[in-house]
Amino acid sequence: MRHYAILRLLLAAFFLYIAWPVIPSASSNTELIFWGGWLLFLLLVIGANLATLLQMTSPPVMEQEQYNERRRDNY
């Protein structure tokens, strides 16, 4: 389910597009800490989704494809 990772990357890019004009206008120390933390979190989200997209990690459990195979135990 690679399309979920692509959608999350597009959503992160949209949030960055919305926030980018506001970031340079930060004047107080609190605003700078907030935007620094926000950008750090954004980089973590982008990195995790790129790792999933490039199949460096396995996708979350909810997004893993399940194969309906009947298993028989020979006892």
C-alpha positions as CSV (number, residue, x, y, z in Angstrom):
1,M,0.0,0.0,0.0
2,R,2.5,2.5,-1.2
3,H,-0.2,5.1,-2.0
4,Y,-0.7,5.8,1.7
5,A,3.0,6.9,2.0
6,I,2.7,9.0,-1.1
7,L,-0.5,10.7,0.3
8,R,1.3,11.4,3.6
9,L,4.2,12.9,1.8
10,L,1.9,15.1,-0.3
11,L,0.1,16.2,2.9
12,A,3.4,17.0,4.6
13,A,4.4,19.1,1.5
14,F,1.1,20.9,1.7
15,F,1.6,21.8,5.3
16,L,5.1,23.0,4.6
17,Y,3.6,25.1,1.7
18,I,1.1,26.7,4.1
19,A,3.6,27.3,6.9
20,W,6.6,28.5,4.9
21,P,5.5,32.2,4.6
22,V,4.9,32.4,8.4
23,I,8.2,30.8,9.5
24,P,10.5,33.8,8.6
25,S,8.3,36.2,10.5
26,A,8.9,34.5,13.8
27,S,10.3,37.1,16.2
28,S,10.2,35.8,19.7
29,N,12.3,32.9,21.2
30,T,9.1,30.9,21.8
31,E,8.1,31.2,18.1
32,L,11.6,30.1,17.0
33,I,11.5,27.1,19.2
34,F,8.0,26.2,18.0
35,W,8.9,26.4,14.3
36,G,12.2,24.6,14.9
37,G,10.3,21.7,16.6
38,W,7.7,21.8,13.9
39,L,10.3,21.5,11.1
40,L,12.1,18.7,13.0
41,F,8.8,16.8,13.2
42,L,8.1,17.4,9.6
43,L,11.5,16.0,8.6
44,L,10.8,12.9,10.7
45,V,7.5,12.4,9.0
46,I,9.0,12.9,5.6
47,G,11.9,10.6,6.4
48,A,9.7,7.8,7.8
49,N,7.4,7.9,4.7
50,L,10.3,7.9,2.3
51,A,11.8,4.9,4.1
52,T,8.4,3.1,3.8
53,L,8.1,4.2,0.1
54,L,11.6,3.0,-0.7
55,Q,10.9,-0.3,1.2
56,M,13.7,0.3,3.7
57,T,11.2,-0.5,6.5
58,S,8.1,-2.5,6.6
59,P,4.8,-0.5,6.4
60,P,2.7,-0.1,9.5
61,V,0.6,-3.2,10.5
62,M,-2.6,-1.6,9.4
63,E,-1.3,-1.1,5.9
64,Q,0.3,-4.5,5.4
65,E,-1.5,-6.7,2.9
66,Q,-3.0,-9.8,4.2
67,Y,-3.2,-12.9,2.2
68,N,-6.1,-15.2,2.9
69,E,-4.5,-18.5,2.9
70,R,-5.8,-21.5,4.8
71,R,-3.2,-23.1,7.0
72,R,-3.5,-26.7,7.9
73,D,-1.7,-28.1,10.8
74,N,-0.8,-31.7,10.3
75,Y,-1.0,-33.2,13.7
